[in-house]
Amino acid sequence: MRTKQQTWRTTVLALLMGVAACGGDGDGTGSRAPTAVTATTPTTITAVAGAAVTPAPAVRVVDSQGRGVSGVPVVFAVTGGGGTVTGGSVQTGADGTATAGGWTLGTVAGANTLTATVQGLTVVTFTATGTAAAAAALAEVSGDPQSGAVGSALPQPLVVRVTDANGNPVAGTTVAFAVTSGGGTVSPTSAATDAQGRASATMTLGGAVGAQTVTATVAGLPQVSFSVTATAGAAATLTKVAGDNQTARTGAAVPVAPSVRVTDQFGNPVSGVTVTFSVTSGGGSVTGGVVTTSAAGTATVGSWTLGAAAGVNTLTASAPGVASVNFTATATATSDPCTVRTPF
């Protein structure tokens, strides 16, 4: 009988010791040494720059048996990309889990990192990619001011940039380009922004000299205007303005000095063109025969003196790259005051 009682007591004692060894914690929690910490929320995240990450980062601390350990201090800290964390110093709960109060990404789009640290254990790192928010601003990058000859394509494209409220480039936004004054064309008329938030178009100037305007528009945002200047093109035409078909005495200057105008292909006056006036028939002479066109595109010979013989005289005006024009004048004989006419 005593042997049976001793055996029973030994068994009960062993059971009690086993319970004590298990910490008396039937649900797998209690005061045990933490041996590992792992993330319980995704460690690779994408969110809008400047916004809070959901769900908030969380980790679980366990012992060597994989059971949660409560009361363990965990420090959550931002280690890259800017941003902030609230509730960064917490203790694990009954199941060994600790959750940061909140993690708000930095305002600059790109990589952000947050670490969860338990003393003596491997650090857990959360990585988030901050993306641009909705388009909030449209701004000119380049292309204004510039100038070019009428009818030609401007040397530089017209470039705009779309950004969000934090200044991050917004890709894939449609920008509409349109000529609003001065004529001309723009290509393309619609373009999507690239990874840098940029969209561009090339303008071909209209035929009128002066200011020309192109606008860039994104729905819901203030538009951007480009103001460019069209200048006269190359000399294309030389025309007579005044001084043709005159009559003067032989050896005398015509009363109106011949004048010409130089224009481009669109009829705009071209300044700075050298015009040469030269006598081509009838003799005679000119003064100021080489003249540069004015802002109005005109050039006027100094004077044209007809030849000594009565008859037709010709003056030619010429300029590089254009067809020349001819002026004609009739020289009439001068009466001899010493001649006495008799009635027979």
C-alpha contacts under 8 A as a table, 3 or more apart, distances in Angstrom:
res1	aa1	res2	aa2	distance
1	M	4	K	5.25
1	M	5	Q	6.41
2	R	5	Q	5.11
2	R	6	Q	6.14
3	T	6	Q	5.13
3	T	7	T	6.19
4	K	7	T	5.05
4	K	8	W	6.19
5	Q	8	W	5.08
5	Q	9	R	6.15
6	Q	9	R	5.14
6	Q	10	T	6.11
7	T	10	T	5.08
7	T	11	T	6.26
8	W	11	T	5.13
8	W	12	V	6.29
9	R	12	V	5.17
9	R	13	L	6.10
10	T	13	L	5.14
10	T	14	A	6.18
11	T	14	A	5.12
11	T	15	L	6.30
12	V	15	L	5.11
12	V	16	L	6.22
13	L	16	L	5.10
13	L	17	M	6.14
14	A	17	M	5.08
14	A	18	G	6.13
15	L	18	G	5.01
15	L	19	V	6.24
16	L	19	V	5.10
16	L	20	A	6.15
17	M	20	A	4.94
17	M	21	A	6.05
18	G	21	A	4.97
18	G	22	C	6.30
19	V	22	C	5.11
19	V	23	G	6.48
19	V	24	G	5.40
20	A	23	G	5.10
20	A	24	G	5.69
21	A	24	G	7.52
22	C	25	D	6.58
23	G	30	G	6.95
23	G	31	S	7.63
25	D	28	G	5.79
25	D	29	T	5.96
25	D	30	G	6.18
26	G	29	T	7.59
28	G	67	R	5.44
28	G	68	G	6.77
29	T	32	R	7.89
29	T	67	R	6.34
29	T	68	G	5.56
29	T	69	V	5.69
29	T	70	S	6.76
29	T	94	A	6.53
29	T	95	D	6.49
29	T	96	G	7.69
30	G	68	G	7.93
30	G	69	V	6.06
30	G	70	S	6.34
30	G	94	A	7.83
31	S	69	V	6.65
31	S	70	S	7.04
32	R	63	D	6.45
32	R	69	V	6.33
33	A	63	D	5.76
33	A	64	S	7.85
33	A	69	V	7.52
34	P	37	V	7.95
34	P	61	V	6.24
34	P	62	V	5.39
34	P	63	D	4.50
34	P	64	S	7.28
34	P	69	V	6.29
34	P	72	V	7.89
35	T	61	V	7.48
35	T	62	V	6.07
35	T	63	D	4.86
35	T	64	S	5.68
35	T	121	L	6.86
36	A	61	V	5.78
36	A	62	V	5.50
36	A	63	D	6.58
36	A	64	S	7.66
36	A	121	L	6.16
36	A	122	T	7.29
37	V	59	V	6.52
37	V	60	R	5.51
37	V	61	V	4.40
37	V	62	V	6.37
37	V	118	V	7.43
37	V	121	L	6.86
37	V	122	T	7.09
37	V	123	V	7.82
37	V	124	V	7.32
38	T	59	V	5.37
38	T	60	R	5.49
38	T	61	V	6.75
38	T	124	V	6.62
39	A	42	P	7.14
39	A	43	T	7.00
39	A	57	P	7.71
39	A	58	A	5.93
39	A	59	V	4.18
39	A	60	R	6.36
39	A	124	V	6.78
40	T	57	P	7.77
40	T	58	A	5.50
40	T	59	V	5.09
40	T	60	R	6.49
41	T	55	P	7.13
41	T	56	A	7.69
41	T	57	P	5.82
41	T	58	A	5.64
41	T	59	V	7.25
42	P	45	I	6.63
42	P	57	P	7.61
42	P	126	F	7.65
43	T	57	P	7.85
43	T	125	T	6.82
43	T	126	F	4.32
43	T	127	T	5.80
43	T	128	A	7.72
44	T	126	F	6.21
44	T	127	T	4.99
44	T	128	A	5.73
45	I	53	V	7.87
45	I	126	F	7.83
45	I	127	T	6.22
45	I	128	A	4.39
45	I	129	T	6.25
46	T	128	A	5.36
46	T	129	T	4.73
46	T	130	G	6.13
46	T	131	T	7.21
47	A	51	A	6.94
47	A	52	A	7.68
47	A	53	V	6.33
47	A	105	L	7.88
47	A	128	A	6.98
47	A	129	T	6.29
47	A	130	G	5.24
47	A	131	T	6.09
48	V	51	A	5.45
48	V	105	L	7.70
48	V	109	A	7.78
48	V	130	G	5.10
48	V	131	T	4.66
48	V	132	A	5.92
48	V	133	A	5.86
49	A	105	L	5.57
49	A	106	G	5.81
49	A	107	T	4.89
49	A	108	V	6.08
49	A	109	A	5.34
49	A	110	G	7.80
49	A	129	T	7.90
49	A	130	G	4.24
49	A	131	T	5.26
49	A	132	A	6.04
49	A	133	A	6.99
50	G	83	G	7.11
50	G	104	T	6.16
50	G	105	L	4.88
50	G	106	G	5.02
50	G	107	T	4.23
50	G	108	V	7.46
50	G	130	G	7.64
50	G	166	N	7.94
51	A	104	T	5.31
51	A	105	L	5.69
51	A	106	G	7.88
51	A	107	T	7.99
52	A	102	G	6.79
52	A	103	W	5.49
52	A	104	T	3.96
52	A	105	L	6.18
53	V	56	A	5.95
53	V	102	G	7.22
53	V	103	W	5.66
53	V	104	T	6.07
53	V	105	L	7.18
54	T	57	P	7.89
56	A	99	T	6.70
56	A	100	A	6.00
56	A	101	G	6.85
56	A	102	G	5.38
56	A	103	W	6.38
57	P	99	T	5.93
57	P	100	A	5.73
57	P	102	G	7.55
57	P	103	W	7.46
57	P	126	F	7.52
58	A	97	T	6.90
58	A	98	A	5.57
58	A	99	T	4.13
58	A	100	A	6.24
59	V	97	T	5.58
59	V	98	A	5.48
59	V	99	T	6.55
59	V	116	A	7.46
60	R	68	G	6.87
60	R	92	T	7.36
60	R	95	D	7.76
60	R	96	G	5.10
60	R	97	T	4.15
60	R	98	A	6.25
61	V	68	G	5.70
61	V	69	V	5.72
61	V	70	S	7.80
61	V	72	V	7.53
61	V	92	T	7.25
61	V	96	G	5.00
61	V	97	T	6.40
62	V	65	Q	7.47
62	V	66	G	5.12
62	V	67	R	4.97
62	V	68	G	4.29
62	V	69	V	5.25
62	V	96	G	6.43
63	D	66	G	5.26
63	D	67	R	5.44
63	D	68	G	6.54
63	D	69	V	6.45
64	S	67	R	7.40
67	R	95	D	7.99
67	R	96	G	7.86
68	G	94	A	7.32
68	G	95	D	4.90
68	G	96	G	4.06
68	G	97	T	7.39
69	V	72	V	6.90
69	V	92	T	7.15
69	V	93	G	7.85
69	V	94	A	7.06
69	V	95	D	6.56
69	V	96	G	4.46
70	S	91	Q	7.42
70	S	92	T	4.96
70	S	93	G	5.04
70	S	94	A	4.90
70	S	95	D	6.35
70	S	96	G	4.74
70	S	97	T	7.67
71	G	91	Q	5.19
71	G	92	T	4.99
71	G	93	G	6.27
71	G	94	A	7.63
71	G	96	G	7.62
72	V	91	Q	5.07
72	V	92	T	5.15
72	V	96	G	7.69
72	V	118	V	7.64
73	P	89	S	7.06
73	P	90	V	5.80
73	P	91	Q	4.35
73	P	92	T	6.58
73	P	118	V	6.50
74	V	88	G	7.90
74	V	89	S	5.87
74	V	90	V	5.38
74	V	91	Q	5.71
74	V	92	T	7.15
74	V	98	A	6.92
74	V	116	A	6.45
74	V	117	T	5.59
74	V	118	V	5.12
75	V	88	G	5.55
75	V	89	S	4.58
75	V	90	V	6.51
75	V	115	T	7.85
75	V	116	A	5.53
75	V	117	T	5.13
75	V	118	V	6.79
76	F	85	V	7.41
76	F	87	G	7.95
76	F	88	G	4.53
76	F	89	S	6.28
76	F	100	A	6.49
76	F	114	L	6.78
76	F	115	T	5.54
76	F	116	A	4.48
76	F	117	T	6.49
77	A	85	V	6.72
77	A	88	G	6.35
77	A	114	L	5.53
77	A	115	T	5.39
77	A	116	A	6.69
78	V	81	G	7.94
78	V	82	G	7.07
78	V	83	G	7.01
78	V	84	T	6.47
78	V	85	V	6.66
78	V	112	N	7.97
78	V	113	T	6.06
78	V	114	L	4.41
78	V	115	T	6.51
79	T	82	G	7.63
79	T	112	N	7.64
79	T	113	T	5.41
79	T	114	L	5.48
79	T	115	T	6.81
80	G	111	A	7.32
80	G	112	N	5.05
80	G	113	T	4.80
80	G	114	L	7.07
81	G	105	L	7.26
81	G	106	G	5.60
81	G	108	V	7.44
81	G	110	G	7.23
81	G	111	A	5.83
81	G	112	N	4.19
81	G	113	T	6.54
82	G	105	L	6.73
82	G	106	G	4.45
82	G	107	T	7.55
82	G	112	N	6.99
83	G	103	W	7.46
83	G	104	T	5.38
83	G	105	L	4.38
83	G	106	G	3.73
83	G	107	T	7.10
83	G	112	N	7.88
84	T	103	W	5.93
84	T	104	T	5.27
84	T	105	L	6.68
84	T	106	G	7.38
85	V	88	G	6.02
85	V	100	A	7.43
85	V	101	G	7.12
85	V	102	G	5.52
85	V	103	W	4.46
85	V	104	T	6.26
86	T	100	A	6.73
86	T	101	G	4.89
86	T	102	G	5.09
86	T	103	W	6.58
87	G	90	V	6.70
87	G	100	A	5.37
87	G	101	G	4.15
87	G	102	G	6.76
88	G	100	A	5.55
88	G	101	G	6.60
89	S	100	A	7.69
90	V	98	A	6.44
90	V	99	T	7.38
90	V	100	A	7.28
91	Q	98	A	6.01
92	T	95	D	7.43
92	T	96	G	4.86
92	T	97	T	4.85
92	T	98	A	4.49
93	G	96	G	5.15
93	G	97	T	5.39
93	G	98	A	6.36
94	A	97	T	7.40
100	A	103	W	7.29
105	L	112	N	6.66
105	L	128	A	7.84
105	L	130	G	6.70
106	G	109	A	7.47
106	G	112	N	7.20
106	G	130	G	7.47
107	T	130	G	7.89
107	T	166	N	5.99
108	V	130	G	7.19
108	V	166	N	7.06
108	V	167	G	7.81
108	V	168	N	6.40
109	A	129	T	7.24
109	A	130	G	4.57
109	A	131	T	5.01
109	A	132	A	5.92
109	A	168	N	6.22
110	G	129	T	5.26
110	G	130	G	4.88
110	G	131	T	6.62
111	A	127	T	7.02
111	A	128	A	5.92
111	A	129	T	4.69
111	A	130	G	6.26
112	N	127	T	5.77
112	N	128	A	5.01
112	N	129	T	6.04
112	N	130	G	7.01
113	T	125	T	6.82
113	T	126	F	5.61
113	T	127	T	4.61
113	T	128	A	6.21
114	L	125	T	5.77
114	L	126	F	5.07
114	L	127	T	6.59
115	T	123	V	6.57
115	T	124	V	5.58
115	T	125	T	4.46
115	T	126	F	6.10
116	A	123	V	5.91
116	A	124	V	5.09
116	A	125	T	6.42
117	T	121	L	7.38
117	T	122	T	7.41
117	T	123	V	5.01
117	T	124	V	6.61
118	V	121	L	5.53
118	V	122	T	7.46
118	V	123	V	6.95
132	A	163	T	7.92
132	A	164	D	6.25
132	A	168	N	5.68
132	A	169	P	6.66
132	A	170	V	5.90
133	A	164	D	5.42
133	A	165	A	7.30
133	A	168	N	7.86
133	A	170	V	7.38
134	A	164	D	5.57
134	A	165	A	7.78
134	A	170	V	7.27
135	A	162	V	6.33
135	A	163	T	5.54
135	A	164	D	4.63
135	A	165	A	7.38
135	A	170	V	6.15
135	A	173	T	7.57
136	A	162	V	7.42
136	A	163	T	5.94
136	A	164	D	4.61
136	A	165	A	5.33
136	A	221	L	6.94
137	A	162	V	5.71
137	A	163	T	5.33
137	A	164	D	6.33
137	A	165	A	7.19
137	A	221	L	6.42
137	A	222	P	7.71
138	L	160	V	6.84
138	L	161	R	5.77
138	L	162	V	4.70
138	L	163	T	6.68
138	L	218	V	7.31
138	L	221	L	6.75
138	L	222	P	7.04
138	L	223	Q	7.07
138	L	224	V	7.03
139	A	160	V	5.52
139	A	161	R	5.39
139	A	162	V	6.65
139	A	224	V	6.50
140	E	159	V	6.19
140	E	160	V	4.38
140	E	161	R	6.37
140	E	224	V	6.59
141	V	158	L	7.89
141	V	159	V	5.27
141	V	160	V	5.00
141	V	161	R	6.36
142	S	157	P	7.57
142	S	158	L	6.02
142	S	159	V	5.23
142	S	160	V	7.15
143	G	146	Q	6.44
143	G	156	Q	5.86
143	G	157	P	5.75
143	G	158	L	4.44
143	G	159	V	6.25
143	G	226	F	7.29
144	D	158	L	7.31
144	D	226	F	5.59
144	D	227	S	6.18
144	D	228	V	6.44
145	P	226	F	7.32
145	P	227	S	6.22
145	P	228	V	5.54
145	P	229	T	7.82
146	Q	154	L	7.59
146	Q	156	Q	7.90
146	Q	227	S	7.99
146	Q	228	V	5.34
146	Q	229	T	6.49
147	S	154	L	6.78
147	S	228	V	5.60
147	S	229	T	4.54
147	S	230	A	5.70
147	S	231	T	7.04
148	G	152	S	6.61
148	G	153	A	7.31
148	G	154	L	5.70
148	G	155	P	7.47
148	G	205	L	7.45
148	G	229	T	6.64
148	G	230	A	5.30
148	G	231	T	5.87
149	A	152	S	5.60
149	A	205	L	7.39
149	A	230	A	5.47
149	A	231	T	4.68
149	A	232	A	5.51
149	A	233	G	4.90
150	V	205	L	5.41
150	V	206	G	5.73
150	V	207	G	4.97
150	V	208	A	6.55
150	V	209	V	6.55
150	V	230	A	5.24
150	V	231	T	5.75
150	V	232	A	5.81
150	V	233	G	5.64
150	V	266	F	7.92
151	G	184	G	7.34
151	G	204	T	6.20
151	G	205	L	4.92
151	G	206	G	5.28
151	G	207	G	5.48
151	G	233	G	7.83
152	S	204	T	5.35
152	S	205	L	5.59
152	S	206	G	7.98
153	A	202	T	7.05
153	A	203	M	5.66
153	A	204	T	3.98
153	A	205	L	6.13
154	L	157	P	7.06
154	L	202	T	6.88
154	L	203	M	5.81
154	L	204	T	6.13
154	L	205	L	7.09
156	Q	202	T	7.33
157	P	200	S	6.19
157	P	201	A	5.56
157	P	202	T	4.74
157	P	203	M	7.19
158	L	200	S	5.35
158	L	201	A	5.31
158	L	202	T	6.12
158	L	203	M	7.56
158	L	226	F	7.56
159	V	198	R	6.76
159	V	199	A	5.80
159	V	200	S	4.33
159	V	201	A	6.77
160	V	198	R	5.59
160	V	199	A	5.58
160	V	200	S	6.37
160	V	216	A	7.57
161	R	169	P	7.23
161	R	193	T	7.50
161	R	196	Q	7.67
161	R	197	G	5.15
161	R	198	R	4.36
161	R	199	A	6.48
162	V	169	P	5.88
162	V	170	V	5.64
162	V	171	A	7.79
162	V	173	T	7.47
162	V	193	T	7.27
162	V	197	G	5.04
162	V	198	R	6.44
163	T	166	N	7.49
163	T	167	G	5.08
163	T	168	N	5.08
163	T	169	P	4.36
163	T	170	V	5.14
163	T	197	G	6.53
164	D	167	G	5.25
164	D	168	N	5.37
164	D	169	P	6.55
164	D	170	V	6.38
165	A	168	N	7.46
169	P	195	A	7.09
169	P	196	Q	5.37
169	P	197	G	4.34
169	P	198	R	7.82
170	V	173	T	6.79
170	V	193	T	7.17
170	V	194	D	7.88
170	V	195	A	7.09
170	V	196	Q	7.12
170	V	197	G	4.71
171	A	192	A	7.45
171	A	193	T	5.01
171	A	194	D	5.04
171	A	195	A	5.00
171	A	196	Q	6.75
171	A	197	G	4.91
171	A	198	R	7.72
172	G	192	A	5.16
172	G	193	T	4.97
172	G	194	D	6.32
172	G	195	A	7.84
172	G	197	G	7.71
173	T	192	A	5.16
173	T	193	T	5.21
173	T	197	G	7.81
173	T	218	V	7.67
174	T	190	S	6.72
174	T	191	A	5.65
174	T	192	A	4.41
174	T	193	T	6.51
174	T	218	V	6.46
175	V	190	S	5.59
175	V	191	A	5.34
175	V	192	A	6.04
175	V	193	T	7.25
175	V	199	A	6.88
175	V	216	A	6.38
175	V	217	T	5.54
175	V	218	V	5.10
176	A	189	T	5.69
176	A	190	S	4.40
176	A	191	A	6.62
176	A	215	T	7.97
176	A	216	A	5.53
176	A	217	T	5.06
176	A	218	V	6.56
177	F	186	V	6.97
177	F	187	S	7.89
177	F	188	P	7.30
177	F	189	T	4.77
177	F	190	S	5.94
177	F	201	A	7.17
177	F	214	V	6.82
177	F	215	T	5.66
177	F	216	A	4.60
177	F	217	T	6.54
178	A	185	T	7.87
178	A	186	V	6.54
178	A	189	T	6.29
178	A	214	V	5.47
178	A	215	T	5.41
178	A	216	A	6.74
179	V	182	G	7.75
179	V	183	G	6.80
179	V	184	G	6.86
179	V	185	T	6.33
179	V	186	V	6.62
179	V	212	Q	7.86
179	V	213	T	5.91
179	V	214	V	4.33
179	V	215	T	6.48
180	T	183	G	7.55
180	T	212	Q	7.68
180	T	213	T	5.47
180	T	214	V	5.58
180	T	215	T	6.80
181	S	211	A	7.90
181	S	212	Q	5.24
181	S	213	T	5.04
181	S	214	V	7.29
182	G	205	L	7.93
182	G	206	G	6.16
182	G	208	A	6.54
182	G	210	G	7.56
182	G	211	A	6.49
182	G	212	Q	4.31
182	G	213	T	6.59
183	G	205	L	6.90
183	G	206	G	4.45
183	G	207	G	7.07
183	G	208	A	7.45
183	G	212	Q	7.00
184	G	203	M	7.21
184	G	204	T	5.50
184	G	205	L	4.46
184	G	206	G	3.58
184	G	207	G	7.21
185	T	203	M	5.80
185	T	204	T	5.25
185	T	205	L	6.65
185	T	206	G	7.19
186	V	189	T	6.16
186	V	201	A	6.49
186	V	202	T	5.64
186	V	203	M	4.35
186	V	204	T	6.18
186	V	214	V	7.99
187	S	190	S	7.91
187	S	201	A	5.37
187	S	202	T	5.36
187	S	203	M	6.48
188	P	191	A	6.60
188	P	201	A	5.62
188	P	202	T	7.24
189	T	201	A	7.37
191	A	199	A	6.01
191	A	200	S	7.10
191	A	201	A	7.89
192	A	199	A	6.14
193	T	196	Q	7.40
193	T	197	G	4.88
193	T	198	R	4.72
193	T	199	A	4.68
194	D	197	G	5.09
194	D	198	R	5.38
194	D	199	A	6.65
195	A	198	R	7.39
205	L	212	Q	7.63
205	L	230	A	6.46
206	G	212	Q	7.92
206	G	230	A	7.55
207	G	230	A	7.98
207	G	266	F	5.71
208	A	230	A	6.99
208	A	266	F	7.43
208	A	268	N	7.24
209	V	229	T	7.45
209	V	230	A	4.93
209	V	231	T	5.17
209	V	232	A	5.99
209	V	268	N	6.90
210	G	229	T	5.34
210	G	230	A	5.09
210	G	231	T	6.55
211	A	227	S	6.55
211	A	228	V	5.70
211	A	229	T	4.57
211	A	230	A	6.31
212	Q	227	S	5.88
212	Q	228	V	5.36
212	Q	229	T	5.98
212	Q	230	A	6.99
213	T	225	S	6.77
213	T	226	F	5.62
213	T	227	S	4.74
213	T	228	V	6.32
214	V	225	S	5.76
214	V	226	F	5.14
214	V	227	S	6.74
215	T	223	Q	6.63
215	T	224	V	5.57
215	T	225	S	4.38
215	T	226	F	6.14
216	A	223	Q	5.71
216	A	224	V	5.14
216	A	225	S	6.37
217	T	221	L	7.29
217	T	222	P	7.23
217	T	223	Q	4.69
217	T	224	V	6.60
218	V	221	L	5.59
218	V	222	P	7.52
218	V	223	Q	6.81
232	A	264	D	6.48
232	A	268	N	5.95
232	A	269	P	6.84
232	A	270	V	5.94
233	G	264	D	5.26
233	G	265	Q	7.16
233	G	268	N	7.75
233	G	270	V	7.24
234	A	264	D	5.51
234	A	265	Q	7.66
234	A	270	V	7.31
235	A	238	L	7.97
235	A	262	V	6.27
235	A	263	T	5.61
235	A	264	D	4.72
235	A	265	Q	7.43
235	A	270	V	6.27
235	A	273	V	7.67
235	A	321	G	7.09
235	A	322	V	6.92
236	A	262	V	7.33
236	A	263	T	5.93
236	A	264	D	4.65
236	A	265	Q	5.41
236	A	321	G	7.22
236	A	322	V	5.77
237	T	262	V	5.69
237	T	263	T	5.31
237	T	264	D	6.38
237	T	265	Q	7.29
237	T	322	V	5.79
237	T	323	A	6.98
238	L	260	V	6.69
238	L	261	R	5.77
238	L	262	V	4.69
238	L	263	T	6.69
238	L	318	S	7.80
238	L	319	A	7.59
238	L	322	V	6.44
238	L	323	A	6.59
238	L	324	S	6.65
238	L	325	V	7.04
239	T	260	V	5.49
239	T	261	R	5.40
239	T	262	V	6.64
239	T	325	V	6.85
240	K	244	D	7.70
240	K	258	P	7.84
240	K	259	S	6.19
240	K	260	V	4.43
240	K	261	R	6.45
240	K	325	V	7.05
241	V	258	P	7.55
241	V	259	S	5.27
241	V	260	V	4.90
241	V	261	R	6.40
242	A	256	V	7.33
242	A	257	A	7.47
242	A	258	P	5.45
242	A	259	S	5.13
242	A	260	V	7.08
243	G	246	Q	6.70
243	G	256	V	5.13
243	G	257	A	5.54
243	G	258	P	3.99
243	G	259	S	6.34
243	G	327	F	7.25
244	D	258	P	6.56
244	D	327	F	4.94
244	D	328	T	5.77
244	D	329	A	6.87
245	N	327	F	6.77
245	N	328	T	5.14
245	N	329	A	5.10
245	N	330	T	7.45
246	Q	254	V	6.76
246	Q	255	P	7.84
246	Q	256	V	7.96
246	Q	328	T	6.95
246	Q	329	A	4.65
246	Q	330	T	6.36
247	T	254	V	6.86
247	T	329	A	5.44
247	T	330	T	4.70
247	T	331	A	5.98
247	T	332	T	7.25
248	A	252	A	6.30
248	A	253	A	6.91
248	A	254	V	5.57
248	A	255	P	7.53
248	A	306	L	7.44
248	A	329	A	7.41
248	A	330	T	6.43
248	A	331	A	5.24
248	A	332	T	6.21
249	R	252	A	5.38
249	R	253	A	7.96
249	R	306	L	7.57
249	R	310	A	7.95
249	R	331	A	5.21
249	R	332	T	4.76
249	R	333	A	6.07
249	R	334	T	6.13
250	T	306	L	5.71
250	T	307	G	5.71
250	T	308	A	4.91
250	T	309	A	6.12
250	T	310	A	5.95
250	T	331	A	4.84
250	T	332	T	5.57
250	T	333	A	5.81
250	T	334	T	6.63
251	G	284	G	6.96
251	G	305	T	6.06
251	G	306	L	5.06
251	G	307	G	5.19
251	G	308	A	4.96
251	G	331	A	7.95
252	A	305	T	5.17
252	A	306	L	5.66
252	A	307	G	7.88
253	A	303	S	6.61
253	A	304	W	5.28
253	A	305	T	3.84
253	A	306	L	6.03
254	V	257	A	6.66
254	V	303	S	7.52
254	V	304	W	5.99
254	V	305	T	6.25
254	V	306	L	7.18
254	V	329	A	7.78
257	A	300	T	6.59
257	A	301	V	5.96
257	A	302	G	6.68
257	A	303	S	5.45
257	A	304	W	6.54
258	P	300	T	5.88
258	P	301	V	5.93
258	P	303	S	7.84
258	P	304	W	7.79
258	P	327	F	7.36
259	S	298	T	6.90
259	S	299	A	5.63
259	S	300	T	4.17
259	S	301	V	6.46
260	V	298	T	5.50
260	V	299	A	5.45
260	V	300	T	6.49
260	V	317	A	7.65
261	R	269	P	7.22
261	R	293	T	7.52
261	R	296	A	7.74
261	R	297	G	5.15
261	R	298	T	4.18
261	R	299	A	6.37
262	V	269	P	5.86
262	V	270	V	5.63
262	V	271	S	7.68
262	V	273	V	7.57
262	V	293	T	7.34
262	V	297	G	5.10
262	V	298	T	6.38
263	T	266	F	7.52
263	T	267	G	5.09
263	T	268	N	5.11
263	T	269	P	4.31
263	T	270	V	5.17
263	T	297	G	6.60
264	D	267	G	5.24
264	D	268	N	5.38
264	D	269	P	6.51
264	D	270	V	6.40
265	Q	268	N	7.45
269	P	295	A	7.18
269	P	296	A	5.54
269	P	297	G	4.43
269	P	298	T	7.85
270	V	273	V	6.91
270	V	293	T	7.25
270	V	294	S	7.88
270	V	295	A	6.99
270	V	296	A	7.12
270	V	297	G	4.71
271	S	292	T	7.51
271	S	293	T	4.96
271	S	294	S	5.06
271	S	295	A	4.88
271	S	296	A	6.67
271	S	297	G	4.81
271	S	298	T	7.69
272	G	292	T	5.44
272	G	293	T	5.10
272	G	294	S	6.47
272	G	295	A	7.70
272	G	297	G	7.76
273	V	292	T	5.30
273	V	293	T	5.21
273	V	297	G	7.90
273	V	319	A	7.17
274	T	290	V	6.85
274	T	291	V	5.74
274	T	292	T	4.46
274	T	293	T	6.48
274	T	319	A	6.05
274	T	320	P	7.59
275	V	290	V	5.78
275	V	291	V	5.26
275	V	292	T	6.00
275	V	293	T	7.14
275	V	299	A	6.82
275	V	317	A	6.52
275	V	318	S	5.59
275	V	319	A	4.81
275	V	320	P	7.99
276	T	289	G	5.65
276	T	290	V	4.53
276	T	291	V	6.45
276	T	316	T	7.97
276	T	317	A	5.55
276	T	318	S	5.34
276	T	319	A	6.49
277	F	286	V	7.60
277	F	289	G	4.72
277	F	290	V	6.28
277	F	301	V	6.54
277	F	315	L	6.73
277	F	316	T	5.63
277	F	317	A	4.50
277	F	318	S	6.68
278	S	285	S	7.95
278	S	286	V	7.06
278	S	289	G	6.59
278	S	315	L	5.64
278	S	316	T	5.36
278	S	317	A	6.64
279	V	282	G	7.76
279	V	283	G	6.87
279	V	284	G	6.91
279	V	285	S	6.36
279	V	286	V	7.22
279	V	313	N	7.92
279	V	314	T	6.05
279	V	315	L	4.49
279	V	316	T	6.30
280	T	283	G	7.58
280	T	313	N	7.75
280	T	314	T	5.43
280	T	315	L	5.56
280	T	316	T	6.41
281	S	312	V	7.67
281	S	313	N	5.28
281	S	314	T	4.89
281	S	315	L	7.18
282	G	306	L	7.15
282	G	307	G	5.49
282	G	309	A	7.23
282	G	311	G	7.21
282	G	312	V	6.15
282	G	313	N	4.25
282	G	314	T	6.46
283	G	306	L	6.69
283	G	307	G	4.38
283	G	308	A	7.22
283	G	313	N	7.03
284	G	304	W	7.44
284	G	305	T	5.31
284	G	306	L	4.37
284	G	307	G	3.74
284	G	308	A	7.08
284	G	313	N	7.89
285	S	304	W	5.97
285	S	305	T	5.28
285	S	306	L	6.71
285	S	307	G	7.42
286	V	289	G	5.97
286	V	301	V	7.44
286	V	302	G	6.99
286	V	303	S	5.40
286	V	304	W	4.55
286	V	305	T	6.16
287	T	301	V	6.90
287	T	302	G	4.96
287	T	303	S	5.21
287	T	304	W	6.83
288	G	291	V	6.83
288	G	301	V	5.53
288	G	302	G	4.33
288	G	303	S	6.93
289	G	301	V	5.52
289	G	302	G	6.58
290	V	301	V	7.45
291	V	299	A	5.89
291	V	300	T	6.93
291	V	301	V	6.96
292	T	299	A	6.17
293	T	296	A	7.42
293	T	297	G	4.95
293	T	298	T	4.84
293	T	299	A	4.73
294	S	297	G	4.99
294	S	298	T	5.41
294	S	299	A	6.67
295	A	298	T	7.52
301	V	304	W	7.39
306	L	313	N	6.61
306	L	329	A	7.81
306	L	331	A	6.37
307	G	310	A	7.56
307	G	313	N	7.22
307	G	331	A	7.25
309	A	331	A	7.08
309	A	332	T	7.98
309	A	333	A	7.32
310	A	330	T	7.32
310	A	331	A	4.73
310	A	332	T	4.91
310	A	333	A	5.33
311	G	330	T	5.39
311	G	331	A	5.03
311	G	332	T	6.57
312	V	328	T	6.73
312	V	329	A	5.79
312	V	330	T	4.56
312	V	331	A	6.21
313	N	328	T	5.63
313	N	329	A	5.17
313	N	330	T	6.02
313	N	331	A	6.96
314	T	326	N	6.63
314	T	327	F	5.66
314	T	328	T	4.63
314	T	329	A	6.50
315	L	326	N	5.63
315	L	327	F	5.01
315	L	328	T	6.40
316	T	324	S	6.81
316	T	325	V	5.77
316	T	326	N	4.45
316	T	327	F	6.22
317	A	324	S	5.63
317	A	325	V	5.41
317	A	326	N	6.33
317	A	327	F	7.96
318	S	322	V	7.45
318	S	323	A	6.98
318	S	324	S	4.39
318	S	325	V	6.67
319	A	322	V	5.95
319	A	323	A	7.52
319	A	324	S	6.77
336	D	339	T	5.66
